[in-house]
Amino acid sequence: MIKLRTLIEIAGFPKEHIEEVMKNIIIKIKEDKEIVVLNVSVADTKPVKQIWSSFAEFELEFKSFTSMLDFCFDYTPSYIEIISPQDLEFKSIEMSDFINDLLARLHQYNMVVANLNAENKVLKMKLQPQAEKNKAPKSKK
């Protein structure tokens, strides 16, 4: 068993949506057969700049290294602290699987960023002629 403390943060709007999402995250984690929830503490949802923010601190136990990694990929916590065991041993296949999953996720994010960048450039090119038209001096009658 791997025991850890972790923090999951969410932000957005409206306030009710953030509270509902946090509630659903907690329910989903508690339903996971690979995770034992030892403790959970949820902060009040508060305004931060122009959005709402909340976080939950969990103390969890995982049945395996793989289930802990799955949790990290699925919930992208802001922070984890492994409490026990003090020393972890990994089989090479576990480490290879982890690194390959990490690389796949990074490639996926890279593709999303590249697509958004391309879409942004296309939108700028489409808006450029319109912006120049609006700047053109008006003829006098």
N, C-alpha and C positions, 0 to 999 in steps of 0.2 A: 504494500500500500504506500502511496505517495500522498503526504499531507501538505497542503499549502494554503496560504492566505492570498487572496486576489481581490482586485478592484475592477468593477465594470462601470464605466461611465457612459451616459447617453445625454444627448442634447438635441434640441429642436423646438418645435412649437406645433400646436398650442400645448399649454401645461398639461391638460388632461391626456393628451396623446403620449407625452413622455412618461407620465405616471402609469398609463396602461401598458406601454411597451416594457417598462421596468417590471411590472407585475408579471407579464407574460414570460419574460426572461427567467425570472425566479421560478415560476411554475415549471418551465421547460427543463431547467437544471435539476430541480427536485425530482422530476420524472425520469431522468436519465439513469438507467440501471448500472452504469459504470461509475457513477459519482455518488458519494455519500456527503450530504450537506450537514456539516457539524454546527454551523452558525451562519446567520445572514443578518446584516444590519443595513437598512436603507436610509439614506439621507433624505431630508425634505427636498422637494423640487423647488429650485430658486431661480429667479431671473438672473442671467449673466449677459450683459450687453443687451442684444435684441432677441435673445433666445432663452429657453428654459433649460435647466441642467439638473441632473440627479446622478447619484452613484450608489452602488451597493457594494459593501465589503463582505466577502464570503470566506469562511474557513471550510475547506473541502478535502475529501479523501478520494483518491483515484485508485482503481484496481490495478492499473498498469500505466507504464510510461506512455504507451500509445493513446490510452484514453485521456491522459492529461494533455497530450499534444492536440488531440482532436478538440478538446475543450478550448484550447488556445486559438485554434484556427476558426472554430465555430463562433466564439464569443468575443474574440480579440480584446481580452482584458487590457487595461492600461498598465497593470502591474501584477507581477506574481512574486511570491516569496516562498520557496520550498522550505518547509519546517522540518520535515523528516521524510526519508532517512537523511542523515548527514552526508553519506557517500552514495552516489548512484552508479550502477554499472549498466552498460548498454551492450547488447549484442550488436554485431556489425550490421545485421539485417535491419534492426530497429533504427539505427542511426542512418543507414542508407535510405530507408523509407521516409524518415523524417526530413532529411535533406532534399529528397526528390519531391516530397509534398511542398516543402517551403519554396523550392525553385519553381514548381508548377504555379503556385500562388503568385509568386513574384512576376512570372511571365504573363499571367492573366492580368495582373494590375498594370503591367507595362503596356499590354495591348489596349486596355481601357484608356489609359492616359494618351497613347498614340492616336487612338480613334477620336477622342475628345479634342486633341490638339488639331487634327485634320479638320474636324467639323468647325472648330473655332476659326481656322484660316479661311474656310469656304464662306462662312458667315461674314467675316470681315471683308472679303473680296466682294460679296454681294452688296454689302452696306456702303462700301467705299464710293461707288458711282452716285448713289443716292445722296450721300453726305456732300459730295462735291457739287451736285446739282443745287442743293440747298444753299451752298455758300456762294454760288455764282451771283454777280451783281445784277440787280434788276434793271431792265431797260427803262429809260425815261420816255414818257409819251409826250 
